[in-house]
């Protein structure tokens, strides 16, 4: 078993939702850690990787080891691998929190539904909080030695992460970090 370090480089604003709102200001807030910094939950990346790996790979046994099996009690078993959250690199995290620059990582976007006559529909204004393009890092622990190729191939298929992917948000590249 090995640990694989990965990075996500975002090329556009992105949003991984917390399920919370900010009253009348923003309808959908980004998920943040205890320091107010954004992150991509490991479970989000795990789900995207599982979808890609399932489409690409015929070795179902390795996929089940990596991602687990859901279903009835007889078939269900947990993943042997643990997918950590993708967070800002340590030096950037430290600088941003020291200088209290968290608010500069976020921007809100508003949208509304337009009817067939080009008029905004009543009560359709939505405002979403997004994160500016940045790089995040994470790791996957307890990866079977023969499964690194499967993960790397699956990472190449992830082109967008989070809400609004079909509207230009969340464009990214996910790669395994090669240690120098």
Secondary structure, 3 states (H helix, E strand, C coil): CEEEEEEEEECCCECCECCCCECCCECECECECCCCCECECHHHHHHHHHHHHHHHCCCHHHHHHHHCECCCCCCCECCCCEECCEEECHHHHHHHHHCCCHHHHEEEEEECCECCCCCECCCCCEEEEEECCCEEEEEEEEECHHHHHHHHHHHCCCCECCCCHHHCCCEEEEEECCCC
